[in-house]
């Protein structure tokens, strides 16, 4: 057995023993996840666990008055769609979505109006890619006709 620096109760995925040793811990670059390499004290097999802080669930208040849980994947799909065939990398899109999520998590209230989320995305897209900004705005702001497009284009010029 290797040097054990922390004995902890964690169920082994191989033998169901409840005791294991932490051999190594490493935090992710953003500090949001801790990776722990463990060794079971029963069968001596090694396994890895990941620890994340459980975030409180955000509830999005929709325009029609309904509510739904914040869905990071749904937000990402919308941003990806707006950035389609533009020179915005997937890494930049992920960064935008992560920044929006962090901004929303900092709000005191767990209920976030969808307008707040949309405006947060728009602020970031406006500096990143003007066409993606207009595309996202057209869906988010629910343009009715060409005058709505013209108004937004004039605003960003």
C-alpha positions in Angstrom: 0.0 0.0 0.0 1.1 3.6 -0.8 1.5 6.4 1.6 -1.9 7.4 2.9 -2.2 11.0 3.9 -5.9 11.0 4.7 -8.1 8.1 5.8 -11.7 8.7 4.8 -15.0 6.8 4.7 -15.8 6.4 1.0 -17.5 3.3 -0.4 -15.1 1.3 -2.7 -16.7 0.7 -6.2 -15.0 -2.8 -6.3 -15.7 -4.4 -2.9 -18.1 -2.0 -1.1 -15.6 -1.5 1.8 -16.3 1.8 3.5 -12.7 2.9 4.2 -10.2 4.2 1.8 -7.0 6.3 1.8 -6.5 9.5 -0.2 -3.3 9.1 -2.0 -3.3 12.3 -4.0 -5.6 15.4 -4.3 -5.6 17.9 -7.1 -7.8 20.9 -7.8 -8.9 21.8 -11.3 -7.6 25.1 -12.8 -10.7 27.0 -12.0 -10.8 25.6 -8.4 -14.3 24.2 -8.9 -13.5 20.5 -8.8 -11.1 18.5 -6.6 -9.9 15.2 -8.0 -8.9 12.6 -5.4 -7.0 9.4 -6.1 -7.9 6.8 -3.5 -7.0 3.3 -2.4 -9.4 0.9 -0.8 -8.2 -0.4 2.6 -10.2 -3.7 1.9 -9.1 -4.8 -1.5 -6.2 -2.3 -2.2 -7.7 -1.3 -5.6 -7.4 2.3 -6.6 -10.2 4.6 -7.8 -10.7 8.3 -8.5 -13.4 10.5 -7.1 -14.3 14.1 -8.0 -15.7 16.6 -5.6 -17.8 19.6 -6.7 -19.6 22.2 -4.6 -23.3 21.6 -5.0 -24.8 24.8 -6.3 -28.3 25.9 -5.4 -30.7 25.4 -8.3 -31.5 28.5 -10.2 -35.1 28.9 -11.3 -35.8 30.9 -14.4 -38.9 33.1 -14.6 -40.1 33.0 -18.2 -42.0 35.9 -20.0 -45.3 33.9 -19.9 -45.1 33.6 -16.1 -44.0 30.0 -16.0 -40.9 28.8 -14.3 -38.2 26.2 -15.1 -34.9 25.1 -13.8 -31.8 26.9 -15.3 -30.5 24.6 -18.0 -26.9 25.4 -18.9 -27.0 23.1 -21.9 -30.1 24.9 -23.3 -28.3 28.2 -22.9 -25.2 26.8 -24.6 -27.3 25.5 -27.6 -28.8 29.0 -28.1 -25.3 30.6 -28.1 -23.9 27.9 -30.4 -26.8 28.5 -32.8 -26.2 32.3 -32.8 -22.5 31.7 -33.4 -23.0 29.2 -36.2 -20.6 29.8 -39.1 -18.9 32.6 -37.2 -15.4 32.8 -36.0 -16.3 32.1 -32.4 -14.6 29.0 -31.0 -16.4 26.4 -28.8 -14.0 27.5 -26.1 -15.2 31.1 -26.3 -18.8 29.9 -26.3 -18.2 27.7 -23.2 -16.5 30.7 -21.5 -19.6 33.0 -22.3 -22.0 30.3 -20.9 -19.8 29.8 -17.8 -19.6 33.5 -17.1 -23.4 33.9 -17.5 -24.0 31.0 -15.1 -21.6 32.4 -12.5 -23.2 35.9 -12.8 -26.6 34.4 -12.2 -25.4 32.3 -9.3 -24.3 35.4 -7.6 -27.8 36.8 -7.5 -29.3 36.9 -4.0 -32.6 35.4 -5.2 -32.7 31.9 -6.7 -35.4 33.0 -9.2 -33.8 34.7 -12.2 -35.9 36.5 -14.9 -35.1 35.1 -18.3 -34.5 38.7 -19.4 -31.6 38.9 -17.1 -30.0 35.8 -18.6 -30.6 37.0 -22.1 -29.2 40.5 -21.4 -26.1 38.9 -19.9 -25.5 36.8 -23.0 -26.1 39.8 -25.3 -23.5 41.9 -23.4 -20.9 39.3 -24.0 -21.8 38.6 -27.7 -21.8 42.3 -28.5 -18.1 42.5 -27.8 -17.3 39.1 -29.3 -19.2 39.0 -32.7 -21.8 41.5 -33.9 -23.6 39.0 -36.2 -23.9 36.4 -33.4 -25.2 39.3 -31.3 -28.0 40.1 -33.8 -28.8 36.5 -34.3 -29.2 35.9 -30.5 -31.1 39.1 -30.1 -33.6 38.1 -32.9 -34.6 35.0 -31.0 -34.2 36.4 -27.5 -36.0 39.7 -28.2 -38.6 37.9 -30.4 -38.4 40.2 -33.4 -41.7 40.7 -35.2 -40.4 42.2 -38.4 -37.5 43.8 -40.2 -37.7 47.1 -38.4 -36.8 45.2 -35.2 -33.6 44.0 -37.0 -32.8 47.4 -38.3 -33.1 49.0 -34.8 -30.7 46.5 -33.3 -28.2 46.9 -36.2 -28.3 50.7 -35.8 -27.6 50.4 -32.1 -24.4 48.4 -32.6 -23.0 50.5 -35.4 
